[in-house]
Amino acid sequence: MKTDALIAALAADTTPRASPGARMVRVLPLAVALSLTALLTGWHVRADLASALGSVAVYKTAVPLTLALSALWLARGLARPEARAGREWALIGVLMAGLALALVWGLAVTPVPRIAEILDTPDYANCLISVPVLAALPLAGALWALRAGATLHPAKSGAAAGLIAGGAAAAIYSLHCPHDHLMYFFPAYGVAMAGVTLAGALLGARLLRW
């Protein structure tokens, strides 16, 4: 096709396309609901869930959910080629700095033998496997939504999609997990979410390129 004909065809294509934000609103609630259904049917919620959600242990659900929502804001910003996403990056940075401080505090007050004892449970490996499994549908949905955009940073956008999915999956899995210690959260939930975020970055680098 000649250049003039290609330009004319593109100009004539006025079919409206859903924005990445609209796609996310359409697909992510369904994907998260399906992941929650999978937890309820394939796993089980912890016996003391009500009391856990009413105690300090709720951080295990709230922190991943906050990360997921912040990553959603970032992903929507990165989907636009003209966007700088400065405020979004700043929020992610503040959250990560807070988590880093919590980790340093946890390491300072928890002896290494105690950390080894906390992690000496089959539930640790189960968390590392379950969170990525529960994140699969939200990650696919987030990447599909972002393909409607025109990001200049496909790997970063993919990482944001991975953090959306990993955070949502970790929040869901927390309804099952009975381990509430801070030094269980970081090696289990933190590593699992980081793995999903990395997977999102690798997939985004290929799928979101234009």
N, C-alpha and C positions, 0 to 999 in steps of 0.2 A: 504494500500500500504506500502510495506517495505521501510525502509529508503533509501537503495541503489537504489531502483527503483524510488523513489521520486526524488533523486538527479539526476539520469540519465534523468528523464523526464524534470526537470528544465533546465538541461544543453542542452537538445535537443531543447528547446523552443527558437528559434532564431528569432521569429517574431518581427520585429522592432516596437517600440511603440513611439508615438509622445510624446515629452517632454512637461512639463507643460507650458513652454514658447510658444512652437508651438501651443498648444491648446488654449492658451489665445489669440494669434494673430488670430486664426481662429474664436473664438466664441465671444470675448468681443466686437469687433467693431459691429458685428451684433446685439448683445444684447443691446448695447448703442443706436444704430440706431433705434431699435424697441421702446425703451423707449422714445427717442426723437419724434418718430412718434406718440406715445401715447399722449405725451404732446400737440403736434400740433393738434391732433384730439379730445382729451378729455378735454383739457384745452384751453388756447389761449396764445399767446405771448403778453407781455405788449405793449401798444400802442406806447410808446416812447423807444422801444428797441434799436434802432440805436443810439440815443443820450445817453442812459444809458451805452451802451457798449463803448462809447467814453468818458466817464466821470469816476470819482472815483468810481462810483457804480459798475464798472466792477469787483471790488474785490470780489463781491458776487458770480461771476462765476469763477474767477481766483483762489481763495483760495481753494474751494472744488476740482477743477480740479487738482491743484498742489498736494493736499493731495492724490487724487486718483492715480496719476502717481507715487508718492513716494511709496504708498502702493503696487502698481504693482511691482515696483523694489524690495521691501521687500519680497513680496509673492514669487517671482521667486527665491530669495536667500534662503528663508526658505524651498523651495521644495526639496533642495538637502540635504541629511543627513549629509554631511561633511561640509556644509557651516556654517560660523559664522554670516554672515550678519551684521558685525559691522558697516560698512559705511551706510548701509541702515537704521539701527536703529538710527545712529547718525543724519541722515537727518530728520527722523521722529521726533526725539527729538528736533532738532532746530526749525522745523516748529511748534511744539506744544508749545515750549517756546515763540516763537513769538506771537502765538495766545493768550497765557496766558497774555503776556504783553499788548496786544491790549485790552483784556477784562478788565484788571485792570485799564487801562487808561480810557476806556469807562465808567466803574463804577465810577471813580473819577470825571469825568466831566459831568455826566448825573444824575440829581437828581432822586431819587426813584419814585416820582410821575410822572415824565416824562417817566420813563421806563414803568410804569404801563399803561400810556396813549398810548405808542408806541405798546404795546402788546395787547391792548384792541381792537381787530379786529378779525372777523371770519377767516381772512386769516392766523392767527397764528395756529389755529387747522388744517386748510387746509394744511399748510406746514408740520406739524407733521405727517399727514396721507399720503400726496402725495409723499414725498421723499421716504419713505419705499416702497410704491407701485411701483414707478418708478425704485427702486433699485432691485426689485425682480428678474428680468431676468438677469441683470449683476451679481448679487450675485450667482444665480444658475450656470451661465456660469463660473464664477471664481472658484467656488468649484469643478465643473466638471473638469476644467483644472488642478487644484491642485491634484486631485485624481491620476493623472498620475505620480506624484512625490513620494517621500518617506520622508516626513518631520518628524523630530523628535519632533516637537512642533505643534501638530494638532490644538490646540486651538488658538495659536498665528497666525498660517497660516490662520485659519478661520477668525480671527479678521482682518488680512490684506485683505482678500477677501471682508469682510464686509466694510472696509474703501474704497476699490476700488469702490464697488457698491454704497455706500452711498455718496462718493464724486462725482462720475459721475452723480448720480441722483440729488444731490443738485445743481450741475452746470446746469443741464437741467432745473430743476424747477426754477432756478433764471431767466430764460428767460421769465417766466410768472409773477413772484412775483414783485409787484410795491413798496415794502418796502425796503429801502436802508440803514436805520440807523444801525449803528454798534450794538446797543443794541437790535435790532430786530434779527440780524444775529445770535448772539450766542444762545439766548433762542430758536430760531426756527430752523435754519439750524444746529447749533451745536448739539442740543439735538437729532434732527432727524438722523444726521450722527452717533452720538454715539449709538443710538438705533440699527441701521443697523450693526454697527461694533460689538456690543454685540451679536446680532443674528448670525452673521458670526462666532464669537468665539464659541458659543454654538453648532452650526451646525458642525463646523470644528472639534470640540472635538470628535464628533461621526463619521463623514463621512471621515475624513482624517487620522484616526487611522489605523495602519498596524502592 
